[in-house]
Amino acid sequence: MSPIHHPSRTKKRVSERLRFATYRIKCYLWIENKEARAVEGFGFAADVSETGVGMYTDAKIPKGTFVRMALESEDSTSYRGYVAWCQRYALEQRFHGHESLDHRLGVSFLFESEAERQRYLMYFNDLRKRATFLNGDFKF
C-alpha cells in the first residue's frame, strides 16, 4: 500500500459517501399551467445539487417542460425550473414501497431572484449536513 492511502480515513469516507447516496428525499413536481395534483417521486441526497434535482417517478415528462418542485413535503417551498432530461429507468429490483418508478428525470432550477437562490442554497447545505451525519455504531 502506498503511503498516500490511509485505510482508516478511506473507510470512513466510503461510509459517508454511501450514507449520502442512500439518503432518500420525497419530491413533488407540478407541471406549470396545469391544475393537476403533484407528481410524486423521490431522489437521493446525492441527486440534489446547487442548481437542480434528479428524481425517480412513474411519470414521463417531456424535456423542456416548465415545472415547480418541492422537496420533503408538498407544503415546503417550491422552486421553478424545467425538465432538463427524462429517461426510462429499467431496474429489475423495485424500490421498497413503490410499485413502479420507471422514469428518472432531472430538474434544473430557474431562480427568480438572488434571495430565492440563497434560500435554496441554505436548504441544500442543511440537507447535506443531515445526510452525511453519522452517529454511533451506524455502519454500512
RODO-2510 file (C-alpha; in nm, 4 decimals, decimal comma):
residues 140
     n   res          X          Y          Z
     1     m     0,0000     0,0000     0,0000
     2     s     0,1341     0,3410    -0,0888
     3     p     0,1963     0,5950     0,1874
     4     i    -0,0625     0,8248     0,0280
     5     h    -0,3520     0,5986     0,1257
     6     h    -0,4797     0,5962     0,4803
     7     p    -0,7096     0,2953     0,5310
     8     s    -0,8836     0,4277     0,8405
     9     r    -0,9786     0,7594     0,6756
    10     t    -1,0704     0,5929     0,3474
    11     k    -1,3104     0,3520     0,5192
    12     k    -1,4885     0,6367     0,6987
    13     r    -1,5145     0,8426     0,3789
    14     v    -1,6647     0,5487     0,1881
    15     s    -1,9241     0,5089     0,4620
    16     e    -2,0066     0,8821     0,4489
    17     r    -2,0461     0,8761     0,0693
    18     l    -2,2699     0,5711     0,0887
    19     r    -2,4876     0,7378     0,3516
    20     f    -2,5175     1,0474     0,1311
    21     a    -2,6009     0,8381    -0,1752
    22     t    -2,8778     0,6453     0,0035
    23     y    -3,0483     0,9258     0,1989
    24     r    -3,3949     0,9495     0,0397
    25     i    -3,5842     1,2718    -0,0178
    26     k    -3,9503     1,2869    -0,1150
    27     c    -4,0035     1,5009    -0,4279
    28     y    -4,3189     1,6752    -0,5509
    29     l    -4,3463     1,8189    -0,9011
    30     w    -4,6193     2,0352    -1,0533
    31     i    -4,6323     2,0971    -1,4273
    32     e    -4,6874     2,4671    -1,4980
    33     n    -5,0209     2,5749    -1,6470
    34     k    -5,1945     2,2546    -1,5406
    35     e    -5,4302     2,2194    -1,2493
    36     a    -5,3239     1,8736    -1,1512
    37     r    -5,2084     1,7241    -0,8303
    38     a    -4,8383     1,6826    -0,7724
    39     v    -4,6350     1,4174    -0,9490
    40     e    -4,4693     1,2314    -0,6643
    41     g    -4,1390     1,0539    -0,6519
    42     f    -3,8135     1,0598    -0,4638
    43     g    -3,4492     1,1319    -0,5069
    44     f    -3,1367     1,0666    -0,3107
    45     a    -2,9318     1,3375    -0,1394
    46     a    -2,6598     1,2674    -0,3955
    47     d    -2,9107     1,3681    -0,6697
    48     v    -2,9551     1,7163    -0,5222
    49     s    -2,7139     1,9844    -0,6410
    50     e    -2,6787     2,3601    -0,6171
    51     t    -2,8618     2,4011    -0,9481
    52     g    -3,1172     2,1195    -0,9619
    53     v    -3,2503     1,7812    -0,8544
    54     g    -3,2731     1,4333    -1,0034
    55     m    -3,5762     1,2255    -0,9108
    56     y    -3,7372     0,8866    -0,9738
    57     t    -4,1045     0,8882    -1,0701
    58     d    -4,3679     0,6944    -1,2624
    59     a    -4,4465     0,9883    -1,4953
    60     k    -4,2804     1,0651    -1,8261
    61     i    -4,2449     1,4422    -1,8514
    62     p    -4,1045     1,5838    -2,1763
    63     k    -3,7701     1,7620    -2,1776
    64     g    -3,8142     2,1391    -2,1609
    65     t    -4,1398     2,1289    -1,9618
    66     f    -4,1600     2,4072    -1,7015
    67     v    -4,2356     2,2813    -1,3519
    68     r    -4,2384     2,3740    -0,9831
    69     m    -4,0670     2,1367    -0,7431
    70     a    -4,0818     2,0961    -0,3665
    71     l    -3,8672     1,8654    -0,1575
    72     e    -3,9612     1,6627     0,1522
    73     s    -4,3175     1,7998     0,1801
    74     e    -4,5894     1,9269    -0,0531
    75     d    -4,6142     2,2327     0,1694
    76     s    -4,2437     2,3191     0,1657
    77     t    -4,1005     2,5956    -0,0511
    78     s    -4,1213     2,5120    -0,4194
    79     y    -3,8784     2,6243    -0,6851
    80     r    -3,9439     2,6920    -1,0523
    81     g    -3,7411     2,5046    -1,3096
    82     y    -3,7563     2,2968    -1,6240
    83     v    -3,7099     1,9299    -1,7029
    84     a    -3,3531     1,9083    -1,8342
    85     w    -3,3808     1,5375    -1,9176
    86     c    -3,6154     1,2442    -1,8682
    87     q    -3,5220     0,8799    -1,9252
    88     r    -3,6911     0,5483    -1,8863
    89     y    -3,5378     0,3752    -1,5880
    90     a    -3,5214    -0,0026    -1,6017
    91     l    -3,4305    -0,1600    -1,2732
    92     e    -3,5026    -0,5251    -1,2098
    93     q    -3,5465    -0,4677    -0,8399
    94     r    -3,8115    -0,2199    -0,7326
    95     f    -3,7707     0,0423    -0,4650
    96     h    -3,9365    -0,0560    -0,1388
    97     g    -4,2823     0,0990    -0,1137
    98     h    -4,3054     0,1880    -0,4829
    99     e    -4,4583    -0,0481    -0,7341
   100     s    -4,3424     0,1303    -1,0462
   101     l    -4,0957     0,4117    -1,0618
   102     d    -3,9890     0,3653    -1,4196
   103     h    -3,8621     0,7125    -1,5114
   104     r    -3,5800     0,9258    -1,3872
   105     l    -3,5706     1,2955    -1,4611
   106     g    -3,3576     1,5980    -1,3860
   107     v    -3,4950     1,9401    -1,2999
   108     s    -3,2763     2,2449    -1,3476
   109     f    -3,3889     2,5371    -1,1318
   110     l    -3,4617     2,8864    -1,2639
   111     f    -3,4320     3,1089    -0,9576
   112     e    -3,6403     3,4239    -0,9824
   113     s    -3,4104     3,6257    -0,7546
   114     e    -3,0798     3,6043    -0,5754
   115     a    -3,2685     3,5867    -0,2442
   116     e    -3,4567     3,2762    -0,3642
   117     r    -3,1300     3,1156    -0,4766
   118     q    -2,9728     3,1887    -0,1370
   119     r    -3,2731     3,0334     0,0452
   120     y    -3,2334     2,7209    -0,1678
   121     l    -2,8576     2,7073    -0,1004
   122     m    -2,9245     2,7280     0,2747
   123     y    -3,1656     2,4340     0,2418
   124     f    -2,9137     2,2471     0,0231
   125     n    -2,6345     2,2887     0,2804
   126     d    -2,8653     2,1841     0,5644
   127     l    -2,9656     1,8735     0,3669
   128     r    -2,6016     1,7800     0,3119
   129     k    -2,5350     1,8080     0,6861
   130     r    -2,8339     1,5878     0,7717
   131     a    -2,7475     1,3317     0,5066
   132     t    -2,3820     1,2939     0,5959
   133     f    -2,4280     1,2848     0,9717
   134     l    -2,3061     0,9533     1,1096
   135     n    -2,3809     0,8645     1,4667
   136     g    -2,2549     0,5951     1,6960
   137     d    -2,2447     0,2447     1,5566
   138     f    -2,4122     0,3278     1,2277
   139     k    -2,2287     0,1299     0,9585
   140     f    -2,2977     0,0022     0,6098
***
